Amino acid sequence: MKFAIIMAMLSAWAVIVTAHTESTESWITSIWDDFKEAVDCASCQVLLGGLKLVAAFGESFMEDVLIGICDISGAEDSDVCAGVIANEGSAVHYSLTNLEIGSHTAKTFCASLVGLCDYPAIRPYNLTFPVPKPPTSRPPPSGKPAIKVVHFSDTHVDLSYATGSNYDCSKPICCRSYTEEDAPGNTSSPCGEWGNTKCDPPHRLQESMNAAIADLNPAFSIYTGDVVAHDVWLVNKAEALEDFNATYSAMETVGRVYAALGNHDTAPLNLFPSNQLPSEYNPQWAYDALTSNWLALTEIPSIETANQHGSYSAIHPNSNLRIISYNSIFYYKYNFFAYTEPMEHDPSSQFEWLVSELHEAEISNQRVWLISHIPSGNADHFHDHSHYFDQIVQRYEATIAALFFGHTHTDEFQISYSNYSAQNWDTAIAMGYIAPSMTPTSGPPSFRIYDIDPVTFGVLDFTQYIANISDPSYQIQPEWVPYYFAKADYGTKLEFPVTDKYSELTPAFWHNVTVAMENDPALFRDFWARRTRGFQVPECEGDCVSDEICALRGADAQYNCFVEKVGFSFEKRNGIEVEGAKPWKKLQPECNHAGMAPMLAKIAYQASLVRQ
């Protein structure tokens, strides 16, 4: 009944609009009022209806209205508002034009971007598997000496980083000379030579990290994406390509690297349409550039690509390990091209491709590593597609040795279960490792080195390395040192300790770690501090603890206990507000501070403050 009333209101509004086109200023005022009145799912649909009517007047008109609303709200500086909206305007226009008010897509839009709807129920979708699941299980450790594999992520090198420039600016990233007052010698907040926690890192920091990795002599490395810096209102194709070439060329010093596509790895960011959308939106240039770099880094003459959509499968030389890198940005809440009517169950048939690759690995007695950017259980991942992906993981649990992700900039993990209603050590079937970032906006720059069984390719242990940006010596020369050890700092705290160097850190092991966290507040506090490598650790007590442990057990995102709220993207689970920052500048480690979608959430947040 409520949506019927909404549709009647919108129909009447459309008649009025058709008869008399309002001025841009009137539409700005009207849509800003809709933002202020958006308090629940129904009123969010009204807001979407108004935006849809604005889009009907054309892309340029829509952009002018959105820029005006952004300026009124104070969500960003005016140049950032204009740049972001100009960059992503075509994708927003496409999405709004095709959106049906009150649909599953529209509700997902309001749930994901402004936190005003609950996520709709998962839509059933039956994945087809070539053969039934066999009665096999994870192979036991081989007992052979481990090999070393490095995992690093989210480098976001800023090639325009200016040592001595202002680190306390009003832009999404600082340490650039945006104005004369920001320039070196003119600011009272000069950034150091090796980076700042309010800035993306300089290129020299990546060179320093690569040198530290090379000294450890890993068998190979994995990189889980996000090359391009956060100047998203300025970045264009030329800058993205320059960033690709600089970052991936620097990686050559560490040896063989298997990489994944990040949401920042195109221009504009986040926008990766499926092959069902018009070809004019396809960022083939980014896929081509990344594939060229990946071929050079893997040192493999050719890698099987998935329709050139940023995914590939490769057999690691002289091994039974198949590494599958897949494009998780198809399932990212900030990818406007994902909001189709209806939303696609399997964009670009990537799930179908994953099943075929895993089937081939299963019949070939290979182990598989799945690497990608966005963790499937993260709040940024669409629930439907997380559930479909989890079905694949459950089917091939005996073949998949581990999953590896980045994106959150924090040190976390996620566990898949065969039964989420009975989460226990014996129903834990897959483990996803989420590595923190090199870029220091959520804590000291970091990378990880795993001890890997050379036969099963299971994870036996890992050591987290950091360069302590809070130490004054950091700005002289960063020193990369061990921060903690998985087996020593978690395995020893279990009811039945796991310390043997040949024992695998199985999904059951990590479930038991979460149980130990429930029983030992000190162990949870240690984990909680390690998320940001001791940087601005927010308070987390009571319900926060149970919610965070729930998140660790939520590889199927519908079970991750994340509760949406207005502007929720900037209030990540009881996060603290950074002193002196704008209200939305919470401690929010995920890579979500800039772009059109988070801008909408900021506008909604500001509108809620005005309403209150």
DONU-641106 format. One line per field, with one value per residue (C-alpha): x, y, z; residue number from 1; residue in one letter. Coordinates in Angstrom, 2 decimals. Layout:
# DONU-641106
c1 (X ...)
c2 (Y ...)
c3 (Z ...)
n (NUM ...)
res (a ...)
***
This chain:
# DONU-641106
c1 (0.00 2.79 4.59 1.32 0.90 4.48 3.95 0.76 2.64 5.43 3.00 1.28 4.64 5.69 2.58 3.34 6.95 6.02 3.77 6.22 9.94 11.34 14.57 17.79 17.69 14.15 15.11 18.15 15.92 13.32 15.78 17.63 14.26 13.74 17.12 16.10 12.78 14.29 13.96 12.99 12.81 9.57 10.85 14.10 12.02 10.45 13.94 14.94 11.79 12.76 16.28 14.87 12.73 15.77 17.69 14.88 15.86 19.26 22.65 23.96 20.89 21.12 24.79 24.05 21.35 23.59 26.46 24.13 22.92 26.48 27.45 24.45 25.18 28.88 29.63 32.83 34.65 32.95 35.71 35.52 31.72 31.98 34.84 33.35 29.91 31.34 33.43 30.67 27.66 27.12 26.98 24.60 22.42 22.29 21.37 18.65 17.16 16.68 15.70 12.17 10.96 10.11 11.98 14.57 17.21 15.86 15.68 19.23 20.29 18.77 20.21 23.72 24.25 22.28 21.31 17.56 16.30 16.98 18.68 16.01 15.80 18.25 16.82 17.01 19.49 20.49 24.08 24.81 27.76 29.17 29.12 27.81 30.10 32.41 33.05 36.49 38.02 40.96 44.26 46.41 49.67 52.55 55.11 57.55 59.42 57.28 57.74 57.31 54.61 54.03 50.61 50.34 47.46 46.03 49.20 47.43 50.74 50.32 52.74 51.85 52.80 54.74 57.02 56.43 52.96 49.87 48.72 45.64 43.66 39.93 40.24 39.74 43.55 46.19 49.99 49.55 49.88 46.23 46.60 49.49 48.73 49.13 52.56 55.82 57.13 53.69 51.88 52.08 51.24 54.01 54.02 57.17 59.28 57.86 54.15 51.42 48.32 46.09 47.61 48.22 51.87 54.75 56.32 59.45 57.43 56.48 60.12 61.04 58.39 59.43 63.03 61.95 59.91 62.79 65.09 62.72 63.11 59.54 58.68 56.12 53.73 50.06 48.72 45.02 44.52 43.99 46.83 45.35 45.39 42.28 42.24 39.07 37.68 40.79 41.95 41.51 42.58 46.07 46.73 45.41 47.69 50.66 49.84 49.54 52.90 54.70 53.27 53.53 56.98 58.17 56.82 59.25 61.92 60.06 59.84 56.73 53.47 49.86 47.56 43.85 41.73 40.82 37.82 40.16 41.85 40.05 38.89 36.31 36.72 34.34 32.64 32.91 29.79 28.91 28.90 25.12 25.53 26.32 29.91 30.53 30.80 33.29 36.73 38.56 41.64 42.01 41.58 44.14 46.68 46.29 46.49 49.75 51.21 49.94 51.56 54.89 54.63 53.52 56.32 53.89 53.65 49.85 47.14 43.58 41.36 37.64 36.28 38.80 36.83 39.70 39.81 42.27 43.40 47.02 48.89 51.88 54.94 56.12 53.25 49.68 48.49 45.92 45.58 42.27 41.99 38.39 36.74 34.80 33.90 30.92 29.39 30.48 27.83 29.53 29.51 26.56 26.51 25.49 22.09 20.36 16.71 16.71 20.13 22.03 22.50 25.81 27.36 29.44 28.94 31.84 30.33 29.88 33.55 34.65 32.76 34.41 37.88 37.27 35.86 38.97 41.13 39.12 39.44 43.15 43.83 44.98 44.68 43.21 43.85 41.12 42.42 40.28 39.91 36.62 35.99 32.78 31.52 32.26 29.52 30.53 29.52 25.99 24.23 22.83 26.18 27.95 25.49 25.94 29.72 29.51 27.61 30.59 33.04 30.98 30.83 34.61 35.75 38.14 39.83 40.10 43.15 42.43 41.01 42.89 41.45 42.31 40.14 39.33 42.85 42.54 43.81 40.81 39.58 36.34 35.12 32.69 30.43 28.49 25.69 25.47 22.79 25.24 28.59 31.18 34.68 33.31 31.09 33.85 34.84 36.85 39.10 39.51 42.60 42.12 45.44 45.90 47.16 50.46 48.79 48.85 45.44 44.22 47.47 51.16 52.06 52.01 52.54 52.25 54.36 52.76 54.38 52.84 52.77 54.53 52.22 48.77 49.31 47.53 48.55 50.73 51.45 51.95 53.93 52.53 55.17 54.77 56.75 55.81 54.78 54.32 58.03 60.04 62.72 60.17 60.62 64.36 64.08 61.15 62.12 59.93 59.70 57.47 54.34 52.80 52.74 49.48 50.37 52.25 49.71 46.51 47.36 48.80 45.58 43.27 41.78 43.83 46.89 48.17 51.90 53.45 55.09 53.63 50.03 47.70 45.72 42.48 39.01 38.36 41.45 40.14 36.67 38.28 40.14 36.77 35.52 38.63 37.90 34.41 35.87 38.92 38.32 42.09 42.48 39.69 41.30 44.57 42.80 40.91 44.12 45.85 43.13 44.67 48.16 47.58 46.50 43.55 42.03 38.32 36.50 34.70 32.80 29.57 27.48 30.36 32.44 29.70 28.99 32.64 33.02 29.84 31.45 34.47 32.05 30.10 31.71 28.13 27.42 23.79 25.14 27.77 25.61 26.26 23.37 22.85 22.12 21.92 25.40 26.46 29.47 31.10 30.19 31.72 30.65 30.91 33.82 35.20 35.13 38.53 39.07 38.63 37.20 33.88 31.07 31.43 35.22 34.90 37.60 36.53 39.39 37.63 38.55 35.32 36.06 35.74 33.53 29.93 28.34 29.94 29.17 25.46 25.85 27.56 24.75 22.20 24.13 24.29 20.58 19.80 21.71 19.73 16.46 17.37)
c2 (0.00 2.42 1.95 2.32 5.74 6.60 5.61 7.70 10.70 10.26 9.88 13.11 14.81 13.61 15.14 18.49 18.33 17.49 20.53 22.91 22.27 23.76 25.71 24.04 26.01 24.83 21.21 21.58 22.86 20.16 17.23 18.62 18.70 15.06 14.19 15.93 14.07 10.66 8.78 5.26 2.97 4.44 8.03 6.89 5.59 9.04 10.53 8.10 9.02 12.68 11.88 9.73 12.65 14.94 12.36 12.39 15.98 14.78 13.90 17.47 18.78 15.94 16.70 20.40 19.52 17.02 19.49 22.07 19.63 18.59 22.24 22.97 19.96 20.74 17.06 18.02 21.11 22.53 21.45 17.89 17.88 19.05 16.72 13.55 14.16 14.98 11.79 9.43 11.28 9.01 5.89 7.53 8.75 5.27 3.73 6.26 6.23 2.47 2.19 1.06 2.68 0.12 -2.72 -5.06 -2.94 0.31 -1.15 -2.48 1.00 2.60 -0.12 0.03 3.72 5.69 3.08 3.71 0.28 -3.16 -5.38 -7.25 -11.00 -13.05 -13.88 -17.61 -18.57 -22.12 -22.47 -25.48 -27.71 -30.23 -33.10 -33.60 -32.81 -35.80 -37.23 -35.65 -33.43 -31.08 -32.94 -33.23 -31.25 -32.84 -32.27 -30.79 -27.50 -24.48 -22.03 -18.26 -16.27 -12.52 -10.85 -7.07 -4.84 -1.34 0.53 3.68 5.37 9.11 10.19 13.83 13.51 16.64 16.36 19.34 20.12 20.32 17.03 18.61 19.76 19.61 17.22 13.43 13.09 15.61 16.04 17.91 21.59 22.22 25.91 28.26 27.83 24.03 24.27 23.31 26.18 27.77 25.30 24.64 20.95 19.70 16.01 13.95 12.37 8.86 9.58 10.63 8.96 11.53 10.94 8.33 7.22 8.49 6.17 5.84 4.04 1.32 0.99 0.62 -2.07 -3.92 -3.95 -5.42 -8.08 -8.94 -9.41 -12.13 -13.97 -15.27 -18.06 -15.65 -12.89 -11.98 -8.44 -7.89 -4.65 -0.88 0.88 4.32 7.11 8.68 11.90 10.57 13.99 14.56 11.14 10.31 7.55 9.02 9.25 5.72 4.30 6.19 4.77 1.23 1.45 2.96 0.55 -2.66 -1.82 -1.32 -4.77 -6.43 -6.20 -8.68 -11.48 -13.31 -11.61 -12.68 -9.64 -8.86 -5.97 -3.24 -0.92 2.05 0.42 2.34 5.92 6.79 4.46 1.60 1.44 -2.02 -2.88 -6.41 -7.40 -6.88 -3.10 -0.90 -1.31 2.44 1.97 -0.89 0.10 -2.27 -0.03 -0.75 -4.50 -4.49 -2.48 -4.62 -7.87 -6.69 -5.94 -9.23 -11.21 -9.53 -10.11 -13.75 -14.53 -16.87 -16.52 -16.53 -16.64 -17.71 -14.65 -14.51 -12.59 -9.82 -8.67 -8.44 -12.13 -14.89 -18.38 -19.48 -22.64 -21.76 -23.29 -26.71 -27.10 -28.32 -24.83 -23.04 -19.33 -17.78 -14.00 -12.83 -9.43 -8.77 -5.22 -6.66 -7.21 -3.91 -1.59 1.49 0.15 2.08 -0.17 -3.07 -1.47 -2.88 -3.87 -6.58 -6.89 -9.63 -12.89 -13.62 -10.51 -11.43 -15.12 -14.92 -17.40 -19.85 -19.34 -19.82 -23.12 -24.35 -23.43 -25.09 -28.18 -28.45 -28.08 -30.74 -33.38 -32.50 -32.93 -29.31 -26.99 -23.53 -20.07 -17.54 -13.97 -10.87 -7.35 -7.11 -9.77 -11.63 -11.17 -7.46 -4.86 -3.47 -6.70 -7.26 -9.91 -11.84 -12.31 -13.06 -15.91 -17.25 -17.09 -18.87 -21.71 -22.15 -22.12 -24.74 -27.00 -26.89 -26.63 -29.59 -28.02 -24.44 -24.12 -20.48 -17.16 -13.84 -10.31 -6.64 -3.50 -2.90 -1.58 -3.49 -6.81 -9.13 -12.53 -14.27 -17.84 -19.78 -22.42 -25.34 -24.32 -20.72 -21.70 -24.09 -22.30 -24.56 -25.88 -28.85 -26.70 -24.17 -25.03 -22.12 -19.32 -15.87 -13.83 -10.04 -8.21 -4.62 -1.90 -0.32 3.09 4.43 6.08 3.29 2.49 1.77 0.51 -3.26 -6.49 -10.17 -13.27 -16.71 -20.04 -22.32 -26.10 -26.81 -29.75 -28.79 -25.02 -24.63 -21.74 -22.98 -19.60 -15.95 -12.97 -9.46 -6.80 -3.07 0.12 2.11 5.50 6.79 6.35 9.54 7.44 6.45 9.74 9.14 5.61 3.20 -0.06 -3.06 -5.31 -8.21 -6.98 -10.29 -14.00 -15.85 -19.17 -17.70 -14.97 -16.90 -20.61 -20.55 -19.03 -21.88 -24.44 -27.00 -24.96 -25.24 -24.56 -27.26 -25.61 -28.22 -27.79 -25.92 -22.87 -24.51 -22.94 -24.90 -23.29 -19.80 -20.63 -21.72 -18.39 -16.59 -18.80 -17.91 -14.21 -14.68 -16.25 -14.01 -10.24 -9.62 -11.77 -9.84 -6.53 -7.75 -8.65 -5.35 -3.34 -5.35 -4.41 -0.94 -1.90 0.00 3.22 5.17 1.99 2.67 1.49 -1.82 -3.36 -5.30 -5.57 -4.27 -7.32 -9.79 -7.93 -7.98 -11.68 -12.24 -10.39 -12.71 -15.62 -14.00 -14.94 -15.07 -11.36 -11.76 -13.22 -10.56 -8.65 -5.32 -2.93 -0.11 3.43 6.82 7.60 4.21 4.02 6.59 5.02 1.57 -0.48 1.82 3.72 6.75 10.25 11.65 14.85 17.97 16.12 16.61 14.43 11.73 11.51 8.63 6.04 4.16 2.09 0.87 2.43 4.41 8.04 9.47 9.01 9.55 6.83 7.80 11.40 10.50 8.92 12.07 14.21 11.94 12.19 15.98 16.11 14.01 16.50 19.41 17.52 16.80)
c3 (0.00 0.95 -2.39 -4.28 -2.69 -3.58 -7.21 -7.36 -5.98 -8.50 -11.39 -10.42 -10.05 -13.49 -15.07 -13.44 -14.53 -18.10 -18.20 -16.65 -16.39 -13.20 -13.06 -11.94 -8.68 -7.91 -8.51 -6.28 -3.50 -4.11 -4.10 -1.08 0.71 -0.31 1.23 4.46 4.55 3.73 7.01 5.93 2.92 1.59 1.68 0.09 -2.82 -3.10 -3.17 -5.92 -7.81 -7.73 -8.88 -11.67 -12.87 -12.82 -14.87 -17.44 -18.33 -19.46 -18.05 -18.00 -16.16 -13.63 -12.99 -12.41 -9.87 -8.04 -7.91 -6.41 -3.76 -2.93 -2.49 -0.23 1.95 2.36 1.70 -0.14 -1.37 -4.44 -6.83 -5.49 -5.88 -9.48 -10.41 -8.92 -10.41 -13.83 -13.78 -12.67 -14.04 -17.03 -14.84 -12.35 -15.20 -16.73 -13.39 -12.52 -15.99 -15.91 -12.23 -11.27 -8.05 -5.37 -7.11 -5.60 -7.33 -5.88 -2.37 -2.70 -3.84 -0.72 1.54 0.08 -0.54 2.05 4.64 4.52 3.50 4.89 2.37 0.37 0.86 -1.18 -4.59 -5.29 -7.97 -8.73 -9.76 -11.95 -11.07 -13.60 -11.10 -7.55 -4.65 -4.05 -0.55 -0.29 2.39 2.85 2.47 5.61 5.81 3.94 6.70 4.19 4.84 4.14 1.30 1.79 -0.01 0.47 0.43 0.02 -0.97 -1.53 -2.39 -3.73 -4.55 -5.11 -7.82 -7.01 -3.33 -2.33 0.70 2.99 1.67 3.89 5.42 7.06 4.03 3.25 0.29 0.31 0.27 1.32 0.93 -2.34 -3.19 -4.04 -3.12 -2.39 1.33 0.99 -0.66 1.08 3.19 3.53 5.74 9.45 8.82 6.53 5.56 5.84 3.14 3.70 4.07 6.48 7.91 6.17 2.76 0.12 0.12 -2.00 -4.56 -2.43 0.25 -2.22 -3.24 0.43 0.97 -2.18 -1.01 2.34 0.54 -1.79 1.21 2.48 -0.85 -1.23 -3.66 -5.13 -4.01 -4.33 -4.65 -4.04 -5.90 -5.76 -7.54 -8.24 -5.64 -4.05 -6.10 -7.69 -8.65 -10.76 -11.97 -15.65 -17.99 -18.49 -14.74 -14.13 -16.81 -15.36 -11.93 -13.33 -15.04 -12.03 -9.45 -11.45 -12.79 -9.22 -8.31 -10.69 -8.00 -5.76 -8.33 -9.53 -8.47 -9.02 -8.88 -8.67 -9.90 -7.37 -7.39 -7.94 -10.92 -13.63 -14.22 -13.07 -10.12 -9.24 -12.63 -14.16 -16.19 -17.21 -20.85 -20.93 -20.80 -23.82 -24.98 -24.67 -20.89 -21.05 -19.60 -21.94 -21.85 -18.12 -18.59 -21.40 -19.41 -16.31 -18.27 -19.84 -16.41 -14.96 -17.76 -17.04 -13.29 -13.40 -15.88 -17.61 -21.44 -21.35 -18.73 -19.36 -19.12 -18.39 -21.37 -20.66 -17.61 -15.15 -14.19 -14.98 -14.03 -13.93 -12.92 -10.76 -12.49 -11.33 -8.88 -8.46 -7.46 -9.60 -8.79 -9.81 -9.74 -10.16 -10.54 -7.33 -8.41 -10.31 -6.85 -5.26 -3.83 -5.32 -8.87 -10.29 -13.35 -11.09 -10.39 -13.46 -13.77 -12.70 -11.09 -12.87 -11.00 -12.72 -14.32 -17.38 -16.43 -14.02 -11.54 -14.42 -15.31 -11.69 -11.51 -14.71 -13.40 -10.04 -11.73 -13.88 -10.78 -8.93 -11.65 -12.06 -8.31 -8.03 -5.06 -5.66 -4.28 -4.98 -4.93 -5.28 -3.94 -2.03 0.62 -0.13 3.44 3.64 4.05 0.64 -1.13 -2.44 -0.35 -3.30 -4.98 -1.73 -1.17 -4.70 -4.34 -0.99 -2.68 -5.01 -2.10 -0.24 -3.30 -3.84 -0.22 -0.56 -3.60 -2.31 -0.05 0.90 -0.25 -0.18 -0.22 0.40 0.17 3.84 4.62 7.90 9.25 9.29 8.16 7.21 7.66 5.47 7.01 5.61 7.99 9.19 11.68 13.36 13.21 14.77 14.16 12.22 9.96 9.14 5.57 4.07 5.25 3.72 4.66 4.46 4.35 5.57 3.25 2.38 2.28 5.87 6.21 8.51 10.28 9.69 6.20 6.20 4.30 5.24 4.63 4.80 5.56 2.93 2.68 -0.67 -1.47 -0.15 -0.37 2.94 5.19 8.07 9.65 8.81 10.03 9.73 8.99 9.55 9.22 12.33 10.99 14.58 15.31 14.59 12.90 10.24 8.38 8.21 6.82 7.37 9.04 8.19 11.24 12.42 14.21 15.26 14.35 13.68 15.31 18.27 19.02 18.30 18.26 21.76 23.15 22.10 24.46 22.55 21.45 17.88 17.74 15.53 12.52 10.13 11.33 8.98 10.06 8.96 8.90 12.10 13.66 12.90 14.17 17.42 17.51 17.41 20.25 22.25 21.59 23.03 26.17 26.57 26.25 26.18 23.06 21.31 22.29 20.78 17.53 17.56 17.94 15.21 12.70 12.42 13.61 16.86 15.10 16.59 18.00 18.60 21.69 21.19 24.08 24.61 21.46 19.37 20.31 19.40 16.14 15.13 15.90 13.91 11.01 11.12 10.77 7.93 4.62 3.35 3.79 4.86 8.12 8.94 11.50 9.79 10.48 8.00 9.12 7.38 6.14 7.52 5.24 7.47 10.81 10.43 13.43 16.42 14.91 16.71 15.33 14.49 16.47 14.40 11.40 9.68 11.10 8.42 8.80 11.23 11.69 8.60 7.20 4.10 0.81 0.60 1.37 -2.12 -5.14 -6.21 -4.09 -0.76 -1.65 -1.72 1.71 3.00 1.59 3.31 6.55 6.38 5.52 8.60 10.77 9.29 9.83 13.46)
n (1 2 3 4 5 6 7 8 9 10 11 12 13 14 15 16 17 18 19 20 21 22 23 24 25 26 27 28 29 30 31 32 33 34 35 36 37 38 39 40 41 42 43 44 45 46 47 48 49 50 51 52 53 54 55 56 57 58 59 60 61 62 63 64 65 66 67 68 69 70 71 72 73 74 75 76 77 78 79 80 81 82 83 84 85 86 87 88 89 90 91 92 93 94 95 96 97 98 99 100 101 102 103 104 105 106 107 108 109 110 111 112 113 114 115 116 117 118 119 120 121 122 123 124 125 126 127 128 129 130 131 132 133 134 135 136 137 138 139 140 141 142 143 144 145 146 147 148 149 150 151 152 153 154 155 156 157 158 159 160 161 162 163 164 165 166 167 168 169 170 171 172 173 174 175 176 177 178 179 180 181 182 183 184 185 186 187 188 189 190 191 192 193 194 195 196 197 198 199 200 201 202 203 204 205 206 207 208 209 210 211 212 213 214 215 216 217 218 219 220 221 222 223 224 225 226 227 228 229 230 231 232 233 234 235 236 237 238 239 240 241 242 243 244 245 246 247 248 249 250 251 252 253 254 255 256 257 258 259 260 261 262 263 264 265 266 267 268 269 270 271 272 273 274 275 276 277 278 279 280 281 282 283 284 285 286 287 288 289 290 291 292 293 294 295 296 297 298 299 300 301 302 303 304 305 306 307 308 309 310 311 312 313 314 315 316 317 318 319 320 321 322 323 324 325 326 327 328 329 330 331 332 333 334 335 336 337 338 339 340 341 342 343 344 345 346 347 348 349 350 351 352 353 354 355 356 357 358 359 360 361 362 363 364 365 366 367 368 369 370 371 372 373 374 375 376 377 378 379 380 381 382 383 384 385 386 387 388 389 390 391 392 393 394 395 396 397 398 399 400 401 402 403 404 405 406 407 408 409 410 411 412 413 414 415 416 417 418 419 420 421 422 423 424 425 426 427 428 429 430 431 432 433 434 435 436 437 438 439 440 441 442 443 444 445 446 447 448 449 450 451 452 453 454 455 456 457 458 459 460 461 462 463 464 465 466 467 468 469 470 471 472 473 474 475 476 477 478 479 480 481 482 483 484 485 486 487 488 489 490 491 492 493 494 495 496 497 498 499 500 501 502 503 504 505 506 507 508 509 510 511 512 513 514 515 516 517 518 519 520 521 522 523 524 525 526 527 528 529 530 531 532 533 534 535 536 537 538 539 540 541 542 543 544 545 546 547 548 549 550 551 552 553 554 555 556 557 558 559 560 561 562 563 564 565 566 567 568 569 570 571 572 573 574 575 576 577 578 579 580 581 582 583 584 585 586 587 588 589 590 591 592 593 594 595 596 597 598 599 600 601 602 603 604 605 606 607 608 609 610 611 612)
res (m k f a i i m a m l s a w a v i v t a h t e s t e s w i t s i w d d f k e a v d c a s c q v l l g g l k l v a a f g e s f m e d v l i g i c d i s g a e d s d v c a g v i a n e g s a v h y s l t n l e i g s h t a k t f c a s l v g l c d y p a i r p y n l t f p v p k p p t s r p p p s g k p a i k v v h f s d t h v d l s y a t g s n y d c s k p i c c r s y t e e d a p g n t s s p c g e w g n t k c d p p h r l q e s m n a a i a d l n p a f s i y t g d v v a h d v w l v n k a e a l e d f n a t y s a m e t v g r v y a a l g n h d t a p l n l f p s n q l p s e y n p q w a y d a l t s n w l a l t e i p s i e t a n q h g s y s a i h p n s n l r i i s y n s i f y y k y n f f a y t e p m e h d p s s q f e w l v s e l h e a e i s n q r v w l i s h i p s g n a d h f h d h s h y f d q i v q r y e a t i a a l f f g h t h t d e f q i s y s n y s a q n w d t a i a m g y i a p s m t p t s g p p s f r i y d i d p v t f g v l d f t q y i a n i s d p s y q i q p e w v p y y f a k a d y g t k l e f p v t d k y s e l t p a f w h n v t v a m e n d p a l f r d f w a r r t r g f q v p e c e g d c v s d e i c a l r g a d a q y n c f v e k v g f s f e k r n g i e v e g a k p w k k l q p e c n h a g m a p m l a k i a y q a s l v r q)
***
